[in-house]
């Protein structure tokens, strides 16, 4: 038995007009044509299926991020915190790398969290090189801690208690040839690549020259 809906709205075939039949047939043919064209496109166009822009989907590498976020600039007179060493055989950095709070982790990795908590503003890095030996370097890390109290606190958090003191800035010491000191809002580390007396002496002399550039 036809339902109420069927009794009310169903129409007999003979009641459907010729125009309606033609329109319905046209719509059906168009839909079928569109589906057929899509199937042919997928089946025959290998580029559509398999051509992938590998560079677009390649993951970003740390070196790419470093290029984007690290500012590498040659020293500029009056702006270079790394002066001439005043030591025979050594030359000043030819490039200065600067890091801010957002990309500090790229240079000091896991230690960045401690510096950020202590209020670090930025880090400037430069390497002194020996003219006769490319492997002999003295890397200088100059942290801008924003405030003198922050610099002193960061210095003391990493301080070696029994290390010999050196008269640099507010406080300083030398251990394993490396020199550490704080002056004003700066915390400075001078790190030699070799552990010998000659490079320990050079590290101390360069630390003294860097300290002269830092305001109290």
C-alpha positions in Angstrom: 0.0 0.0 0.0 1.5 3.4 -0.9 2.4 5.6 2.0 0.9 9.0 2.5 4.0 10.6 1.0 3.8 8.4 -2.0 0.1 9.0 -2.5 0.5 12.7 -2.3 3.7 13.4 -4.3 4.3 10.4 -6.6 3.6 11.2 -10.3 2.8 8.7 -13.0 5.3 8.4 -15.9 2.9 9.7 -18.4 2.4 12.8 -16.4 6.1 13.8 -16.7 6.6 16.4 -19.5 8.8 15.9 -22.5 11.0 18.9 -21.5 11.6 17.4 -18.1 12.6 14.1 -19.6 15.1 15.8 -21.9 16.7 17.9 -19.1 17.0 14.9 -16.9 18.7 12.9 -19.6 21.1 15.8 -20.3 22.1 16.1 -16.6 22.7 12.4 -16.4 24.9 12.4 -19.5 27.0 15.4 -18.2 27.5 13.7 -14.9 28.6 10.5 -16.6 31.0 12.4 -18.8 32.6 14.2 -15.9 33.2 10.9 -14.1 34.6 9.3 -17.2 37.1 12.2 -17.7 38.3 12.0 -14.2 38.9 8.3 -14.4 40.9 8.8 -17.7 43.0 11.6 -16.1 43.9 9.5 -13.1 44.6 6.4 -15.2 46.8 8.0 -17.8 48.6 10.9 -16.1 51.5 9.5 -14.2 52.8 12.9 -13.2 49.5 13.6 -11.5 49.9 10.4 -9.4 53.6 10.2 -8.8 55.4 13.5 -9.5 56.2 14.8 -6.0 58.3 17.9 -5.4 60.8 16.4 -3.0 62.3 19.7 -2.0 58.9 21.1 -1.0 58.3 18.1 1.4 61.9 17.7 2.6 62.2 18.3 6.4 64.1 21.5 7.4 67.6 20.7 8.6 69.3 22.4 11.6 71.9 23.9 9.2 69.0 25.5 7.2 67.5 26.9 10.4 70.9 28.2 11.5 71.3 30.1 8.2 67.9 31.6 8.6 68.2 32.7 12.2 71.9 33.2 12.9 73.3 36.6 11.9 76.9 36.1 10.6 78.6 39.4 10.0 82.2 40.4 9.6 83.6 42.6 12.4 82.8 46.2 12.1 85.2 48.8 13.6 83.6 50.2 16.7 81.1 47.4 17.0 83.4 44.4 17.2 83.7 43.2 20.8 86.7 41.1 19.9 89.8 43.3 19.6 93.2 42.4 18.1 94.8 39.9 20.5 98.2 41.7 20.8 99.9 38.2 20.7 102.4 37.0 18.1 100.9 34.4 15.8 97.3 35.0 16.7 94.7 36.9 14.7 91.3 38.3 15.7 88.0 36.8 14.6 87.1 37.4 10.9 83.5 36.6 11.6 81.1 37.3 14.4 78.1 35.1 15.1 75.2 36.6 17.0 72.3 34.7 18.7 69.2 36.0 20.5 66.8 34.4 22.9 64.9 32.5 20.1 67.9 30.7 18.6 70.4 30.5 21.5 69.8 26.8 21.7 71.4 26.3 18.3 74.8 27.3 19.8 74.7 26.0 23.3 71.9 23.4 23.0 70.7 22.1 26.4 72.4 24.8 28.4 70.2 27.5 26.8 67.4 26.9 29.2 69.5 27.9 32.2 70.7 31.1 30.5 67.1 32.0 29.5 65.9 31.6 33.0 68.7 33.9 34.2 67.6 36.7 31.7 70.1 36.3 28.9 69.5 38.8 26.1 71.9 37.6 23.5 75.2 35.8 22.7 78.1 36.9 20.5 80.7 34.3 19.5 84.1 34.8 17.8 87.1 32.6 17.3 90.8 33.7 17.5 93.0 31.6 15.2 96.7 30.9 15.3 98.3 31.8 12.0 100.5 28.7 11.8 98.0 26.1 13.0 94.4 26.1 11.9 93.4 23.7 14.7 94.6 26.1 17.4 91.7 28.3 18.3 90.4 30.4 21.2 86.6 30.6 21.1 85.1 33.6 22.9 81.5 33.4 24.2 80.2 36.8 25.2 76.8 36.6 26.9 74.7 39.8 27.3 72.8 39.0 30.5 70.8 42.2 30.5 71.7 43.2 34.0 74.9 43.0 36.1 73.1 40.9 38.7 72.1 38.4 36.0 75.7 38.1 34.7 77.1 37.6 38.2 74.4 34.9 39.0 75.1 33.0 35.8 78.8 33.2 36.3 78.5 31.9 39.9 76.2 29.1 38.8 78.9 27.7 36.6 81.9 28.7 38.8 84.6 26.2 39.7 85.1 26.7 43.4 88.7 25.7 43.6 89.9 27.3 40.4 92.6 30.0 40.6 91.2 33.5 40.5 92.2 36.1 37.9 91.8 39.9 38.2 89.2 40.4 35.5 86.0 42.4 35.7 83.9 41.8 38.8 85.0 38.2 39.3 87.1 35.8 37.2 88.9 32.5 37.3 90.9 30.2 35.0 90.6 26.4 34.8 92.0 23.9 32.3 93.3 26.9 30.3 89.8 28.4 29.9 89.0 31.8 31.3 85.7 32.8 32.8 84.7 36.3 34.1 81.8 38.7 34.5 81.9 42.4 34.0 78.9 44.7 33.9 76.0 42.8 32.3 78.4 40.5 30.4 79.5 37.0 31.2 82.5 35.9 29.1 84.1 32.5 28.4 87.4 32.1 26.6 87.9 28.5 25.6 91.1 27.2 24.1 91.1 24.2 21.8 94.4 22.9 23.3 95.2 22.3 26.9 98.8 23.6 27.2 100.5 26.4 29.0 101.0 28.4 25.8 97.3 28.5 24.9 96.3 29.0 28.5 98.5 32.1 28.5 97.0 33.3 25.2 93.5 32.7 26.6 94.2 34.9 29.6 95.7 37.7 27.5 92.8 37.7 25.1 90.3 37.7 28.0 92.0 40.8 29.3 91.7 42.5 25.9 88.0 41.6 25.7 87.4 42.8 29.2 88.8 46.2 28.3 86.0 46.6 25.7 83.2 45.9 28.2 81.7 48.8 30.1 81.2 48.4 33.9 
